[in-house]
Amino acid sequence: MGDGLDWHLRSTCAIAVMAKASIPGKTKTRLVPPLSADEAATLNTVFLRDAADNILAAAALANISGWMAFSPVGSTPFFRSHLPTSIGLLEAVAPSLGECLEYASTALLLRGHGAVCLINSDSPTLPVGYLVAAATALAAAGDRIVLGPATDGGYYLIGMKRPHPGLFEDIAWSTDRVFSQTLKRAEALRLSVVELPSWYDVDGTGSLRTLIDEVLHNKPFRTVGTPTRATATRKYMATLVADLGLEERMGPRRAIGGLS
């Protein structure tokens, strides 16, 4: 029985959200304003719920297990109270984003998963098909990585079959060079790259308006692919817009902007 369970785990791709507990004043701070600190924290919570639901929907189509790689230390009760019990929890706290990503990817691979994908917590409408495509690409023979570029120059997903610490070294995190620098690191490591379609993450007023357009005004971000419904996000955005005047607070439109 043990060998069968081990084989099943080795054939599974762990998909983990790089997540932070919803703490007003410490979560989604780049959205304050136009949101208040409390609103930004609630938005983080609904994003996490939709990310978990996206992973579980992908797991119905491919051999995927869902995780939250979370911070800060001691926030397990928050995640357990807001997420399905089938989502695993991994405390991933380190001084920098790169170190958090390296730790989470290595820890999940060491648990026996055949592959791991790390995704951001800012793309609630990310198509389930993109997650399935990433897991499928990693299930094929041979070493490779998968990258999902974000419209702000970062990435919303990075996937791999074995630990590659070099992918997270010498990266200018939180800049528009993250994706291009990661491609160069992969080239230096002689890793082939499977690139997914681009998507946006909600990290400013412009991309917040893109989200509103998508979930409330039926204006899809992409003309191809099927965005997830993002039920929790859709409900909360409707409240922010209809009851709390969010669009008026946001002012003029700006350009939109991953895991950066």
N, C-alpha and C positions, 0 to 999 in steps of 0.2 A: 504493500500500500504506500509506503514511504517513497519508493521509486516513482510510482505513478504521480503522486503529489508533486514531487520534485520536477518531473517532466512537465507537468501542467504549468508550474510556476515559471520554468525556463522558457516556455512558449508564450508567456504573458508579457505585454508591454504595460509598465506602470506609467500612468499619466498623472502628474502631480501639479497642482496649482501652487505657485509661489505666493503665499497668502500672509496677510497680516490681520490680526484681530481688530475688530472695529472699535477704535478708541477715539472719541472726539478730540480734535486738535492734533492727532498723530496719524490719522488715516486719510488718504486722498486729499492731502493738504493743498495740492496744486489746483484743486477745484474750489478752494475757499479764498475769496469769493469766486463765482456768484453764489455758491452754496454756503450755508452756515456750517460750522464744525460738526454739529449734530446731524445735519442733513448729509454731509459727506460721509460720516461714519455709517449711517443707515444705508446709503448707496453702496458702500463697500460690502455690507452684509448681503444685500440682494444680489450684487455681482457674484459673490462667493457661492450663493445658493444656485444661481443659474449656471455657473461654471461646473459645479458638482453635477447638476442635472445633465449638462452637456456631455460630461465624461460618461455618466451612466447610460445615456442614450447611445454613445459610441460603443460602449461595452456590450450592447445588444447586437452589434454588427461585427465586432472583431474581438479578439482575445485581449481585453484591456481590463486593468484594475485601476480604480480611482483613489487618489491621495490628495491631501493637503500638506504641503511642506511649509510649516507655519512659524511665525514669530508673533509676539515676543515670548520669552520663557514663561512658562506657567499658564499659557492661555488655552490649554486643552479644553477646559470646561466651556469656553465660548464656542469653539468649533463643534464640540460634541452636541451642544444644545441647538445649533442652527443647521446642522447638516445631516444627511441620511447616514445611518449607522454603517452602511456598506462602504463609505468613504474612509480610507485609512488615514491616520494622522502621524506625521513625522515632524518633530521639533527640529527646525533648521535655522539656527541662530549663529551668525558669524559677523565679523566686523565690516564686511563689504558684500555687495551683491554678488560679485564674482565668486567669493568664497562660499556664500550661501548656495549658489547654483552648483558649484563643484561638490559641496558636501551632500546636497540632496540627491544629485545624480548618482554619486558613488554609493551612498547609503542604500538606495533602492536597488541598485544592481547587486550589491553585496547580499541583499536579502534573497537573492535568487532569481529575480526577474530577468527575462532574456533581453529586455530593452527598457529604456525609460525616456519619457518626454516630459519636459518642464514647460509649463505654460503660464502666461501672466494672469492676473486677476482683473484685468481692465477691459476685456473683450467679451461681454456677455452674449453677443449675438454671433460669435464665431461659429461658422457652420460645423455641424457634427462631422460632415464628410471630410473636413480637413484633419480632424483627429484620427479618423479611420484610415485616411491615406497615409498619415505619418506612421501609425502602427503597422500598416501593411508593408510600407517601404522598409521598415526595420526588421520585419519578419523574414525577408528574403536573405539568401546566403550572402556572405561577404560583409566586411566592415564598411560603415558609412555613417553619416549624420544627416539629420533632417532639420531644415530651418524654415520657419515661417516668418517672412519679413513683415515688419510693421511700417505703416505709412510715415512714421516719425523718424525712421532710420534705425530703429532698434529691431527686435524680433519678438513675436508673440509666442513662439515655440522653438525649442531646441530639443532634438532627440538623438539618442546614441545607443549603441549596443554594448559598449564597454567604457570604463572610465577614461576620459581624456582631459586631464587637468589643464593642458595647454590651451584648450578652447576658451578658457576664462582668464587667461593671463594677458597683460598688456592691452586691456580693453578700456577705452574711455567711456565708462558707464555714464548713463544719463545724457548722452549726446547723440547726434544724428550719425555718428560714425560706428555705432555698435555693430550693426549688421555687416558693413563692409569690412571692418576689422576682424570680425569672426570668420568671414570667408577667407581672409588672408591667413588666419591662424589654421584653419582647416587645410588650406593649400600647403602650408609649411609642414603640417603633420601628415601630408599625403593621404588625406581623407576625402573620399568622394562625397558630394553634397547633393541631396535631393531637396529642391526648393519648392515649397508650397506657394499657393497664391498669397498675395499680400492681404492684410486686413488692418483695421485701425484699433487703437486702444484709446480709452477715454482718459485723457490726462490733461485736459485744458478746456477752455470755453468753446473753442472751435469744434473739437471732437465730441464734446457734450451735446452740441447742437446737431451734429451728425447722428448721434444716438437718438435724440428726440425725433429727428426726421425719419429715422428708420423704424422705430417702435411705435410712434404715434401718428406720423403723417404719411405712412406707406411709401416712403422714398428709399428704396434699397440702396445700400452702399455699393453693391456689385450687381450687375445685370445677369451674371451667371452665378451658379451655386445657390444654395438655399440657406439663408441665415436661420439660426435657431430662434424660436419665439421669445426666449428670455422672459418667461412669465413673471417672475418676481420683479425684474427690472422694469418691465412694461407697466406693471401695476403701480410701482412707486413713482416712476417718471410721470404717469398720468396725474398722480396726486400733486407732485411738485409743480407741474405745469398748470393744471386746472384750478387747484385750490390755493397754491402758494405763489403764483405769479413768476415762475422761474424764467420763462422766456423774456419777460419784461426786464427782469434783473440782469439778464445776460448782455443786453445791449447789442450793438452791430455785429454782424457775422464776421468771422475770421476764418483763415485757412485751418484745415484740420491737422491733426497730427496723428511699445512693446516692451517688450521686456527690455527696457533701456535704463 
